[in-house]
């Protein structure tokens, strides 16, 4: 398994290929979550074939699945149908490309604190993801915190799914930073369930996807946390462009952030 991941862009693929080879990075494909791509069979196949034609081993790569308006716990059958379609389109792409895992979002209504809603979300998500894993045994599911205001609900689902080795948590540290909750519970409560991490920086208010070190995130605290894992999660440097990726790697090297050591 690769330690680090980046988001490739086909218009600059030569740079990403060289960079990923230098730092032994996997790819996390972000080309396929837009409805305009999922509904355009020709464009979808073109992208898949272009990535597969690069000749690299994709078996450890990941895919960011559809998330816009996806609500698999909806009691509205039509909304569920479309949400299920988008999830399965994402899984089909990952299967076709031979990828390791697909990342989806929790997408629950954060301020809807009715206990019956939370219980329904948990039971429907557990049943749904178990079925998806059964239908796609070659891929893993990583569920990512999105608008979540605390780690509690994702933690509860992970505990319910603890017997399923193909399900785990993708912790987005930047989303955690802007959640309104302290960072420590995110790191500690979800730690036993984390297999994949998204990292970038922000101002504590907006999900800006800044290079590491360009915001207020505590990278020293993060470094202590990530190094405490017995089995390290994979890490996506989730920034918007190649320059930001380069800056983030330089920051990691200069500050000896895992997986880089002090020179």
C-alpha positions in Angstrom: 0.0 0.0 0.0 1.2 3.5 -0.8 1.8 5.9 2.1 1.0 9.0 0.2 -1.6 9.8 -2.5 -2.2 12.7 -4.8 -5.0 13.8 -7.2 -3.9 13.5 -10.8 -4.9 15.9 -13.5 -4.8 14.6 -17.1 -3.9 18.0 -18.5 -0.7 17.9 -16.5 -0.3 14.1 -16.2 3.5 14.0 -17.1 4.2 16.1 -14.0 2.0 14.0 -11.7 3.5 10.7 -13.0 7.0 11.9 -12.4 6.1 13.3 -8.9 4.2 10.2 -7.9 7.1 8.0 -8.9 9.6 10.1 -7.0 7.6 10.0 -3.8 6.0 6.6 -4.3 2.5 8.1 -4.4 -0.8 6.5 -5.3 -3.5 8.3 -7.3 -6.9 9.2 -6.0 -9.1 10.0 -9.0 -11.4 13.0 -8.7 -12.6 13.0 -12.3 -15.7 10.8 -11.7 -17.9 12.3 -9.0 -19.6 15.0 -11.2 -23.1 14.1 -12.5 -22.1 15.6 -15.9 -19.4 12.9 -16.2 -21.4 10.0 -14.7 -24.3 10.7 -17.2 -22.0 11.0 -20.2 -21.0 7.4 -21.0 -18.6 8.4 -23.8 -16.7 10.9 -21.6 -16.6 8.5 -18.7 -15.1 5.8 -20.8 -12.6 8.2 -22.4 -11.3 9.2 -18.9 -11.1 5.6 -17.8 -9.2 4.5 -20.9 -6.9 7.5 -20.7 -5.9 6.6 -17.1 -5.5 2.9 -17.9 -3.4 3.7 -20.9 -0.7 5.2 -18.7 0.5 1.7 -18.0 0.9 2.2 -14.2 -0.3 -0.3 -11.5 -3.7 1.0 -10.4 -4.4 -1.7 -7.8 -3.5 0.5 -4.9 -5.2 3.6 -6.2 -8.5 5.0 -4.9 -11.5 6.9 -6.3 -13.5 9.7 -4.8 -17.0 8.5 -5.3 -20.1 10.6 -6.1 -21.3 12.8 -3.2 -23.3 15.7 -4.5 -26.8 15.4 -3.1 -26.2 11.6 -2.4 -28.5 10.5 0.5 -28.6 6.7 0.7 -30.6 6.8 4.0 -33.4 8.8 2.4 -37.0 7.6 3.1 -38.0 9.1 -0.3 -37.6 6.1 -2.6 -36.9 8.2 -5.7 -34.1 10.1 -3.9 -32.7 6.7 -2.7 -32.8 5.3 -6.2 -30.7 8.2 -7.6 -28.3 8.0 -4.7 -27.9 4.3 -5.1 -27.3 4.8 -8.8 -24.5 7.3 -8.2 -22.8 5.0 -5.6 -23.0 2.0 -8.0 -21.7 4.1 -10.9 -18.7 5.0 -8.7 -18.2 1.4 -7.7 -18.5 0.2 -11.3 -15.7 2.6 -12.3 -13.5 1.5 -9.5 -14.1 -2.2 -10.5 -13.4 -1.5 -14.1 -10.1 0.3 -13.2 -9.1 -2.3 -10.7 -8.9 0.2 -7.8 -8.4 -0.5 -4.1 -11.1 1.6 -2.6 -13.8 4.2 -3.1 -14.4 7.2 -0.8 -18.0 8.4 0.0 -19.3 11.1 2.3 -21.5 10.7 5.4 -23.9 13.4 4.0 -26.2 13.5 7.0 -28.2 16.5 8.2 -26.0 17.9 10.9 -28.5 20.0 12.8 -31.3 17.4 12.7 -30.7 16.1 16.3 -33.8 14.0 16.6 -32.7 10.6 18.1 -35.0 8.7 15.7 -33.3 10.4 12.7 -29.8 9.4 14.0 -30.9 5.8 14.6 -32.4 5.6 11.2 -29.3 7.0 9.6 -27.2 4.5 11.4 -29.3 1.4 10.6 -29.8 2.4 6.9 -26.2 3.2 6.4 -25.1 -0.1 8.0 -27.5 -2.2 5.9 -26.6 -0.2 2.7 -22.8 -0.4 2.9 -22.9 -4.1 3.9 -24.9 -4.7 0.7 -22.5 -2.6 -1.5 -19.5 -4.5 -0.1 -21.3 -7.8 -0.8 -21.9 -6.7 -4.4 -18.4 -5.3 -4.9 -16.1 -7.7 -3.0 -13.0 -6.4 -4.8 -13.2 -2.9 -3.4 -13.1 -1.3 0.0 -15.4 1.5 1.2 -14.0 4.5 3.1 -16.6 6.8 4.6 -15.5 10.4 5.0 -16.7 13.1 7.4 -18.1 16.0 5.5 -20.3 18.5 7.3 -20.2 16.4 10.5 -20.1 18.6 13.6 -18.6 15.8 15.7 -17.1 12.4 15.2 -19.8 10.6 17.1 -22.1 9.4 14.3 -19.3 8.2 12.1 -17.7 6.5 15.1 -21.0 4.7 15.9 -21.3 3.4 12.3 -17.7 2.3 12.3 -18.3 0.4 15.5 -21.3 -1.4 14.0 -19.3 -2.2 10.9 -16.2 -3.4 12.9 -16.6 -7.0 11.7 -16.4 -5.9 8.0 -12.8 -5.6 6.9 -13.8 -3.8 3.7 -15.4 -0.9 5.5 -13.4 1.9 7.4 -13.2 5.6 7.9 -11.5 8.3 5.8 -10.8 11.1 8.2 -10.7 14.5 6.5 -8.7 16.6 9.0 -9.6 19.8 7.3 -13.3 19.1 7.6 -12.7 18.2 11.2 -10.9 21.6 11.8 -13.9 23.6 10.6 -16.5 21.3 12.3 -16.8 23.5 15.4 -15.6 20.6 17.6 -12.1 20.4 19.1 -9.7 18.4 16.9 -8.6 15.9 19.6 -11.9 13.9 19.6 -11.7 13.5 15.9 -8.2 12.2 16.1 -8.7 9.9 19.1 -12.3 8.7 18.7 -12.0 7.7 15.1 -8.4 6.4 15.3 -9.3 2.7 15.6 -11.4 2.9 12.5 -9.2 5.1 10.1 -7.7 3.5 7.0 -7.3 6.6 4.9 -6.8 10.3 5.6 -7.3 13.5 3.6 -5.0 16.4 4.5 -4.8 20.0 3.5 -4.9 23.3 5.4 -7.5 26.1 5.9 -8.3 29.1 8.1 -10.5 27.2 10.5 -13.7 28.6 8.9 -13.7 27.5 5.2 -12.7 24.3 3.4 -10.0 26.1 1.3 -7.8 23.1 0.4 -4.7 25.1 1.0 -1.2 23.7 0.9 0.1 22.3 4.2 1.4 25.1 6.4 -0.6 27.8 4.7 -3.4 27.8 7.3 -3.9 27.2 11.0 -3.9 23.4 11.3 -1.7 22.0 14.0 0.7 19.8 12.0 2.8 19.0 15.0 -0.2 17.5 16.7 -1.1 15.6 13.5 2.4 14.3 13.2 2.4 12.9 16.7 -1.0 11.3 16.0 -0.1 9.7 12.7 3.1 8.3 14.0 1.3 6.6 16.9 -0.5 4.2 14.6 0.7 0.6 14.5 -0.7 0.2 11.0 -0.4 3.6 9.3 -3.3 4.8 7.2 -2.8 6.0 3.6 -2.7 9.8 3.2 -4.1 11.9 0.4 -2.6 15.4 0.0 -5.9 16.9 -1.1 -5.0 20.2 -2.7 -6.2 21.9 -5.8 -3.2 22.0 -8.1 0.3 20.7 -8.8 2.0 23.8 -7.3 0.1 23.3 -4.0 1.1 19.6 -4.0 4.8 20.5 -4.4 4.5 23.1 -1.6 2.8 20.5 0.7 5.6 18.0 0.1 8.2 20.6 0.8 6.5 21.5 4.0 6.3 17.8 5.0 10.0 17.3 4.3 11.1 20.5 6.1 9.0 19.6 9.2 9.6 15.9 9.2 6.0 15.0 8.9 5.3 11.4 8.4 6.4 9.6 6.3 9.4 11.9 6.1 12.1 11.7 8.8 14.4 14.3 10.3 17.5 14.6 8.1 
